[in-house]
Amino acid sequence: MQQLFNFFIKNKTFFLFLMLFSIAISLTVQSHQFHRSKLLNSSNHIIAGIYAASNSVSQYFHLVKENQLLLEENSRLKSEQFNRKRDLSFDSIMEKTYRLITGVVYKNSYTQATNYLTLNKGLRDSVKEDYGVITSKGIVGVIDKTSTKYSRVLSILNTNSRINVKLKNTKHFGTLTWDTKSADIVQLKDIQELVKIAVGDSVITSGFSSIFPANVPVGTINSFRLNDTKDLYVIDVKLFNDMTNLEHVYIIKNTDINELENLNEFDE
């Protein structure tokens, strides 16, 4: 307390000036309408700025929640799309097969020969190996490892990646691979040279595996050429996804995957 008194005594001249200056300002404002108006406008402007800044911060955190709600809604809609009945005479007796889980990309590589992504969903979120991963634009890859809280995705930009796809127009199917040359171009192989194709034709998933449902977008034909034996095409496909800029993804859970795998083991 003594130090506080010493501080005021030491700076008494300054505080006296400050007090007299405040009184002068107050008397001026009270006696002149113009000055009173200017002061009110200035104070309103400052307060409005403070409220605007506070509101911007509040809206930012609110948007994070809104984005999550939108992702969940998109997940629900995409699940319905994948499970849409195609033939009422047959599919009407089938239960829904696919469920989507939203995820966030924590890590993404695309410059190596074997690229992977890390997601914020793992075993505790019912995510397992061999689940497909997509975005709203197209396919991303397949989960190949999981831990309690995280999972690793074998990217389509990986020389070990093999995904069954087909040409949207002709329904001919082949295998999607990657030659490591470009992060936005992958290769479609095993298409016979008799098939009519053109630059710009769409490529989609075939639905022949338990990982991806049919008709998920992949990309468009960028160019094509015949292989060394001149009987099959090597087709360059420009991806719909920008694989160098991924943030939110959907993990596809096939609820019938165990039954399908059991059938395959029985056939073997």
ABEGO torsion letter per residue (X at the ends): XAAAAAAAAAAAAAAAAAAAAAAAAAAAAAABAAAAAAAAAAAAAAAAAAAAAAAAAAAAAAAAAAAAAAAAAAAAAAAAAAABBABAAAAAABBBABBBBBBBBABBBAABABBBBBBABBAAAGBBBGBBBBBAAEBAEBBABBBAABBBBBBABBAABBBBBBBAAAGBBBBBBBAGABAABBBBBGBBAABBBBBGBBBBBAGABAABBBGBBAEBBABBBBBAAGABBBBBBBBABBAABBABBBBBBBAAAAAAAAAAAAAX
